[in-house]
Amino acid sequence: MKQILISIALIITLAIGSLSSCSSCTGGDMTGEISDGNKFSNVSSDPNGVFGTPNSSEGEHHSSKTTDQLGDKKDETSGTLSGEDHESSKPEESSSKPEESSKPESSKPESSSKPESSSKPESSSEASSESSSESSSESSSEASSTPEPTEKEKALARAKELIESGWYSHDTLLNSLQAVDGFSYEASKYGADNCGADWKAMAAWAAKDRASFSPVPSPNVMDSFLVSCYFSSDEVDAGMNALDWAALAKAYAKECLANGTWSYIQLGNYMFGEGFDSADVSNALAAITEAEWNNEAAEFAKDTFTSQKFMELVEDIQNNGSFSESQAIYGAENFGIDWYAAAVIDGSNYLYNTPTSRKYFIDYMTTVELYSSDQAKYAADQMDFYQAAADVASYADMSFSGIYSLLFNTYEFTNGEAVYGANSQDYYEKAVKAAQYYPSFSYFEIIEALMNDGFTQDEAEYGVNYGTMKVRDDDPAYQKAIAYLMSAPGLTNADVYNYLISAGYSATMANLIVDHMPKG
């Protein structure tokens, strides 16, 4: 453009030079402006609510809907050469005044040969060319650069990408923008607030996504899930209402049967407690065939069989399993469990929950579970009573001697089992717990009490130091001993010991305090 303007200026200059002898010819003033060129604008497409699961393992979702587009608006004022529009384009004015050329004054050489007059068009053309060139350069520079989007604009664009590729609540979107994409809190909030998301639709998307995989969620679980995703109460309701709970209830019931043992009544009550409505529960249970309920009864018999007679077992299945009579009969006939194996199963469950010795185990199996003596003894032979002794010991905050006595004398474990159980404990930690049973005692009183319970002095001191907030220097007996020691020069620890005994303290307490007196 600059070169074109310079060429035009030169042509006009030459033309003016050739007409310089005519005093009525004047050079056109060449001026003009060139408006700004094309502008760049950022165009963000609004999401149309098309949802899908996140496709990135890092929680980022991408969309191709947001792009920068080149704007096509132009400034309505474009660059012009004013010399062409004005004096240089008016030949009538120069040709319609012959009188001026025939006046006597026109013979004056000054009027037709002034160099200034002929040189003005050239300088004017050059100025116009430079002005036009500068304007064109500025316009081109502006057109070639795109304004950098602000952080809020970037966050908004990213938010729109995310909500098109995956579901978010307002708060999880804000958090993703801030924690994953690195935007400031203010920019992230701006993006989440202004991205145009339909949060209720997002909640529906989230609910359908969670409902699409196992375990099948109950209404209670789904509600907790949506709340944990920071959806509002109204949004949670929208998500819940978006699901086909009748279909989910059927899938839920089938999944329960696959993973456990249920009767009709037990499963119905459980599902109702998990938030399914009664109609959906009834329809779900009705979809389970009689053959499936029979199999459940057999599984129930397998899980709960003891030593009952056949009809006793049938009654048990009916009463405890809530099965119908026909289902209970089928279960008792087809559970396929060996009597001795059943005793082992029941015995293992009992010993796991209630560790005890062999003697009390057999008593339980024969009097409560109604196994025969042989079956109970067979089951006892399969149990680990050494571990049972260790389990009993783990519950007792006692010293070694106290635990051994508990196991051997109270529970009637064998000597080997009692020793094993007692040796498997950490008595420093037990002293820590035992020390807490004496909240009103002073520092040395707690140590003395623990030693009387059978803990060693090291264990007892460890217990008071790590199990209580007691401080040695705050102990009244210790303070008396220090005061006595400082009352007269030359007193020895033996003197302090005798002083404490005379003050009514036990020998154990006196020795403990003397052991803690300053040395030297």
Salt bridges, closest charged atoms under 4 A:
ASP36 OD2 - LYS39 NZ 3.22
GLU60 OE1 - ARG158 NH2 3.26
GLU93 OE2 - LYS90 NZ 3.93
GLU142 OE1 - LYS39 NZ 3.53
GLU148 OE2 - LYS154 NZ 2.80
GLU161 OE1 - ARG158 NH1 2.88
ASP171 OD1 - HIS170 ND1 3.08
ASP181 OD1 - ARG158 NE 3.13
ASP193 OD1 - HIS170 NE2 2.54
ASP193 OD2 - LYS189 NZ 2.74
GLU292 OE2 - LYS254 NZ 2.93
ASP363 OD2 - LYS359 NZ 3.80
ASP381 OD1 - ARG358 NH2 2.89
GLU461 OE2 - HIS516 NE2 3.51
ASP473 OD1 - ARG472 NE 3.13
